[in-house]
Every structure is written in C-alpha cells, then in structure tokens.
Amino acid sequence: MTSSLVLTFVSHDKPGLVNAISEKIATAGGSWLESRLSRLAGEFAGIVLISVPDANASGLTAALHSLEETGLRITVAHTTLAESALSYRPLELELLGQDRPGIVRDVTHALNQLGANIEEFSSSIESAPFTGETMFRAAARLRVPGGVTTEEVRKILERLTEEMMVDLAASESEDA
C-alpha cells in the first residue's frame, strides 16, 4: 500500500532546493508524481504530489521537516488520488484586459457562482503594445459541473468584460 502526500513549500531561491527535496523523497522510496514550481520575487515556491510506501510516510514527513533548518517552510498533507464522484468537465480560459485592483477576485467570484473548480491558475502583468498601459493576463484550467455549458461560463465572464475590458477565449480542454 502507498500513501499520497501533497507537499507545499516556500524558501528563498537558491541552487539545490529542488534536489534536496527530491533526495528525501527518493531515499524514502517515494515517487515524484506531479508538481508546479515557480520563482517569484526571489522566493521559490512549489506544490508536489508524491506517492510513498505507507511504512515510509511518517519518516519522509520528518525528513522533509528537517529541511526547515535551511530556511525552507514546508507542509505535508495526506490525500487520496480518488476523483470526485460528481460529473465535472475540463475547461481552459485565457483572459487579457486592463489591470485594476480586484480583477482576480471578480473573475474567481464569477467562476465560483457557477460551481467551477480552479485546478490551475497563472497570471502576469505586462505592458500593452503601443499604449504602454498595464495589462493583466491570466490562464486557468477549470473543472465545471457537467450541467454548466461553455456558453454560461462565457456569459458570466463577459458581464465582467464591460467593466474590466477583458478579452476571453474559452475552449474545451483536450485532457478530460
């Protein structure tokens, strides 16, 4: 039997950080299954899904927490790989519009009203060509309830478009 663990961590960015974590996982007989890692403002953060033999899970947790001596802040959560029994379907979103305070709150509130689950979200700020205006760009991978159509998602976000001048492209994700 194996345990599924989700690790989250943050540290000042420095060489060898990912290797230190992966060494602890490999030493415990674990497998690194999936991850999202990123450097932001000199900090390095990540979320990692691992599988480890049940007998080694508590030892791995202790080993990972021993890395806190190096300035790493880490949490370990036991989880299951089981999918939700509810019928959800994937949806990909891309947003581009003038940046303003509250734009992420407004978009995520609209998605929440539909019962959408945000699986992945990335955003950035950039300068618009020619005008130099500050633009907000976001990409999201969602799971929406089976009864929610792509048109419903588009309409609720287009209501925000008038306020935020956001361009929206929604299409079905290829990996169901």
C-alpha positions as a Python dict, from the first residue, in 0.01 Angstrom:
ca = {
    (1, 'M'): (0, 0, 0),
    (2, 'T'): (110, 353, -71),
    (3, 'S'): (29, 692, 71),
    (4, 'S'): (-31, 1000, -139),
    (5, 'L'): (117, 1319, 0),
    (6, 'V'): (88, 1677, -118),
    (7, 'L'): (385, 1891, -20),
    (8, 'T'): (382, 2268, -32),
    (9, 'F'): (696, 2468, 27),
    (10, 'V'): (844, 2818, 12),
    (11, 'S'): (1206, 2923, 50),
    (12, 'H'): (1443, 3198, -56),
    (13, 'D'): (1553, 3088, -401),
    (14, 'K'): (1887, 2909, -402),
    (15, 'P'): (2055, 2634, -603),
    (16, 'G'): (1988, 2278, -487),
    (17, 'L'): (1649, 2335, -325),
    (18, 'V'): (1452, 2101, -552),
    (19, 'N'): (1731, 1845, -536),
    (20, 'A'): (1726, 1847, -153),
    (21, 'I'): (1351, 1775, -153),
    (22, 'S'): (1376, 1509, -425),
    (23, 'E'): (1660, 1336, -237),
    (24, 'K'): (1440, 1298, 73),
    (25, 'I'): (1156, 1158, -139),
    (26, 'A'): (1381, 911, -325),
    (27, 'T'): (1551, 796, -3),
    (28, 'A'): (1207, 710, 139),
    (29, 'G'): (1122, 509, -173),
    (30, 'G'): (877, 772, -290),
    (31, 'S'): (784, 879, -640),
    (32, 'W'): (751, 1241, -751),
    (33, 'L'): (422, 1228, -946),
    (34, 'E'): (328, 1584, -1031),
    (35, 'S'): (443, 1934, -943),
    (36, 'R'): (413, 2306, -1001),
    (37, 'L'): (720, 2506, -904),
    (38, 'S'): (789, 2874, -955),
    (39, 'R'): (1021, 3159, -860),
    (40, 'L'): (852, 3486, -762),
    (41, 'A'): (1027, 3795, -622),
    (42, 'G'): (1330, 3598, -503),
    (43, 'E'): (1121, 3328, -336),
    (44, 'F'): (1083, 2977, -473),
    (45, 'A'): (753, 2802, -408),
    (46, 'G'): (607, 2471, -505),
    (47, 'I'): (340, 2212, -467),
    (48, 'V'): (427, 1847, -525),
    (49, 'L'): (220, 1530, -532),
    (50, 'I'): (414, 1222, -427),
    (51, 'S'): (346, 857, -362),
    (52, 'V'): (538, 675, -89),
    (53, 'P'): (508, 330, 72),
    (54, 'D'): (278, 355, 376),
    (55, 'A'): (554, 232, 606),
    (56, 'N'): (780, 522, 500),
    (57, 'A'): (529, 810, 505),
    (58, 'S'): (592, 933, 860),
    (59, 'G'): (970, 902, 818),
    (60, 'L'): (955, 1102, 496),
    (61, 'T'): (745, 1370, 664),
    (62, 'A'): (1006, 1402, 940),
    (63, 'A'): (1289, 1408, 685),
    (64, 'L'): (1120, 1684, 487),
    (65, 'H'): (1061, 1889, 801),
    (66, 'S'): (1433, 1857, 882),
    (67, 'L'): (1492, 2079, 577),
    (68, 'E'): (1330, 2365, 770),
    (69, 'E'): (1672, 2420, 931),
    (70, 'T'): (1784, 2556, 591),
    (71, 'G'): (1501, 2813, 579),
    (72, 'L'): (1252, 2600, 389),
    (73, 'R'): (892, 2631, 506),
    (74, 'I'): (705, 2311, 425),
    (75, 'T'): (368, 2147, 485),
    (76, 'V'): (278, 1787, 420),
    (77, 'A'): (-83, 1675, 371),
    (78, 'H'): (-204, 1317, 334),
    (79, 'T'): (-452, 1287, 49),
    (80, 'T'): (-614, 1041, -188),
    (81, 'L'): (-590, 1025, -564),
    (82, 'A'): (-962, 950, -597),
    (83, 'E'): (-1154, 1171, -837),
    (84, 'S'): (-1474, 1338, -727),
    (85, 'A'): (-1788, 1136, -793),
    (86, 'L'): (-1955, 1446, -936),
    (87, 'S'): (-1957, 1492, -1310),
    (88, 'Y'): (-1712, 1772, -1391),
    (89, 'R'): (-1566, 1856, -1729),
    (90, 'P'): (-1245, 2043, -1810),
    (91, 'L'): (-1235, 2396, -1949),
    (92, 'E'): (-942, 2621, -2043),
    (93, 'L'): (-966, 3000, -2003),
    (94, 'E'): (-743, 3283, -2119),
    (95, 'L'): (-807, 3638, -2004),
    (96, 'L'): (-647, 3965, -2111),
    (97, 'G'): (-755, 4308, -2002),
    (98, 'Q'): (-661, 4632, -1834),
    (99, 'D'): (-529, 4565, -1486),
    (100, 'R'): (-708, 4705, -1185),
    (101, 'P'): (-739, 4617, -816),
    (102, 'G'): (-981, 4329, -760),
    (103, 'I'): (-963, 4174, -1108),
    (104, 'V'): (-869, 3828, -974),
    (105, 'R'): (-1137, 3848, -706),
    (106, 'D'): (-1404, 3939, -961),
    (107, 'V'): (-1311, 3663, -1207),
    (108, 'T'): (-1285, 3395, -938),
    (109, 'H'): (-1613, 3508, -782),
    (110, 'A'): (-1790, 3471, -1117),
    (111, 'L'): (-1642, 3123, -1163),
    (112, 'N'): (-1739, 3026, -808),
    (113, 'Q'): (-2100, 3124, -879),
    (114, 'L'): (-2102, 2853, -1148),
    (115, 'G'): (-1951, 2592, -915),
    (116, 'A'): (-1626, 2584, -1113),
    (117, 'N'): (-1316, 2439, -950),
    (118, 'I'): (-989, 2614, -1040),
    (119, 'E'): (-725, 2345, -1089),
    (120, 'E'): (-451, 2570, -1221),
    (121, 'F'): (-420, 2948, -1239),
    (122, 'S'): (-135, 3166, -1359),
    (123, 'S'): (-125, 3539, -1410),
    (124, 'S'): (112, 3817, -1506),
    (125, 'I'): (124, 4189, -1565),
    (126, 'E'): (257, 4325, -1893),
    (127, 'S'): (265, 4648, -2093),
    (128, 'A'): (25, 4685, -2383),
    (129, 'P'): (188, 4739, -2720),
    (130, 'F'): (174, 5099, -2843),
    (131, 'T'): (-8, 5244, -2536),
    (132, 'G'): (210, 5102, -2258),
    (133, 'E'): (-100, 5052, -2041),
    (134, 'T'): (-71, 4793, -1765),
    (135, 'M'): (-243, 4475, -1882),
    (136, 'F'): (-348, 4171, -1679),
    (137, 'R'): (-309, 3829, -1841),
    (138, 'A'): (-436, 3505, -1685),
    (139, 'A'): (-471, 3144, -1787),
    (140, 'A'): (-675, 2890, -1594),
    (141, 'R'): (-761, 2524, -1614),
    (142, 'L'): (-1102, 2463, -1463),
    (143, 'R'): (-1341, 2180, -1389),
    (144, 'V'): (-1702, 2288, -1429),
    (145, 'P'): (-2011, 2091, -1330),
    (146, 'G'): (-2145, 1880, -1618),
    (147, 'G'): (-2463, 2087, -1637),
    (148, 'V'): (-2274, 2415, -1689),
    (149, 'T'): (-2219, 2497, -2057),
    (150, 'T'): (-1923, 2677, -2205),
    (151, 'E'): (-2169, 2947, -2314),
    (152, 'E'): (-2277, 3001, -1950),
    (153, 'V'): (-1913, 3045, -1845),
    (154, 'R'): (-1855, 3284, -2134),
    (155, 'K'): (-2167, 3491, -2048),
    (156, 'I'): (-2087, 3534, -1678),
    (157, 'L'): (-1733, 3643, -1762),
    (158, 'E'): (-1849, 3869, -2045),
    (159, 'R'): (-2060, 4057, -1789),
    (160, 'L'): (-1730, 4144, -1626),
    (161, 'T'): (-1582, 4235, -1964),
    (162, 'E'): (-1780, 4556, -1983),
    (163, 'E'): (-1633, 4665, -1650),
    (164, 'M'): (-1280, 4532, -1699),
    (165, 'M'): (-1238, 4524, -2077),
    (166, 'V'): (-1124, 4161, -2061),
    (167, 'D'): (-1083, 3952, -2376),
    (168, 'L'): (-1195, 3595, -2313),
    (169, 'A'): (-1116, 3277, -2503),
    (170, 'A'): (-1279, 2965, -2364),
    (171, 'S'): (-1233, 2621, -2518),
    (172, 'E'): (-1273, 2262, -2409),
    (173, 'S'): (-957, 2114, -2259),
    (174, 'E'): (-817, 1823, -2454),
    (175, 'D'): (-732, 1610, -2150),
    (176, 'A'): (-1055, 1503, -1985),
}
